[in-house]
Amino acid sequence: MRLTRTRLCYLRVALYCLFSIYAAYHVFFGRRRRPLGTTSRNSRKAAAAQAKERRGREQSALESEEWNPWEGDEKNEQRHRVKTNLQILNKSTKEKIEHRVQIWGKAAIGLYLWEHIFEGTLDPADVTAQWREGQSVVGRTHYSFITGPAVVPGYFSIDVDNVVLVLNGREKAKIFHATQWLIYAQNLMKTQKLQHLAVVLLGNEHCENDWIMQFLKRNGGFVDLLFITYDSPWINGADILQWPLGVATYRQFPVVEATWTMLHDERPYICNFLGTAYENSSRQALMNILKQDGNDKLCWVSAREQWQPQETNESLKNYQDALLHSDLTLCPVGVNTECYRIYEACSFGSIPVVEDVMTAGHCGNTTSQHSAPLQLLKAMGAPFIFIKNWKELPAILEKEKTISLQEKIQRRKVLLQWYQHFKTELKWKFTKILESSFFINNKV
């Protein structure tokens, strides 16, 4: 009995020890339990953080090129490389320039050559500036242009070997001035400061230009090429070439950019004529014909008895408005058949109606010039209306009344495109002839 009690006591002590050991294990080594809400919330946060970290590692591995701690420096380096490449390109372009030609504009037609044919700009833009200049590159030839009252013989530096001199030879006073420039150029040739010279000449309206013949290389002179206005009988397509009269830049007629309204709008006037109606001239006959059957009411007509060399701002605006708002521009002959009005009408998409007759003088007096007058314009397919007598005008005006707006739009488009092509072709021919005469034919 006593043995049984002793065994029970040992058993209790053993169970107590086991329980104590179990309790101690949970206290010191067991996982601590967290409040239910906190555990759930924090678990979600931990899972999200882990997922974000995992995605970040994946994103970093897959898109390591998109994020770069040195991105700013690399962009600066890239800009530097682009700038350097541009400098190299500009340098290589300059190295490709083989020839340099300078144009000295001492007549208003020089502005037509530079601003309208070459489509160049001038600095400063102020037309009253004493000195204006511009630059342009055509192919591998660099062209520079200088003009203004400050461009005087002996008073500006010359850093080119090849020059185009634009002169006015229309009347005696202008011829004297032009001759002084040619003598100056001749002295430069003698001292080898110039190698080649071409002249663009605003010629006499009667084609009386004998004064310049002595300066041509063909006659023992030094002028390689002569580009001359009007239908001179000297024109041979080799060293004497016809040059267009162009627009009246001396009256500040601008470079006109074609617009949508210029092309598509209905024009309120069938025709226009703003100019001088000389007594006993075809212009006076034109005025009389316009008054018949009320045709002058259909056209914008403003005639004056005396020629005015300069325009006011108001008169210039009126003239441009007349061109813009008329389908046709009437172009009667003056001292010469060719007139500024022809080119100015083209600028505004108004079809020139040209009196196609020769005027008095020596122009076109050769059997080879069967297309004279206006042989240059005709040779380039000018889409004009040519008439021999203004008595043909009433029938033309009647026909205009039957033409639809769409037909007129198409006709304007043809004229504007032709005029742009005309100028582009002139530029190409001018530069090619210069290069051939100055550089190719003179290679040793």
Salt bridges, closest charged atoms under 4 A:
GLU53 OE2 - ARG57 NH1 3.13
GLU71 OE2 - LYS75 NZ 3.65
GLU77 OE2 - ARG81 NH1 3.45
GLU98 OE1 - HIS99 NE2 3.85
GLU98 OE2 - ARG140 NH1 3.04
GLU208 OE2 - HIS362 NE2 3.82
ASP224 OD1 - HIS196 ND1 3.84
ASP224 OD1 - LYS217 NZ 2.62
ASP239 OD2 - ARG218 NE 2.96
ASP296 OD2 - LYS297 NZ 3.66
GLU311 OE2 - ARG251 NH1 3.13
ASP321 OD2 - LYS317 NZ 2.89
ASP327 OD2 - LYS408 NZ 3.09
ASP327 OD1 - ARG412 NH2 3.14
ASP356 OD1 - LYS378 NZ 2.88
ASP356 OD2 - LYS388 NZ 3.38
GLU398 OE2 - LYS401 NZ 2.88
GLU400 OE2 - ARG411 NH1 2.70
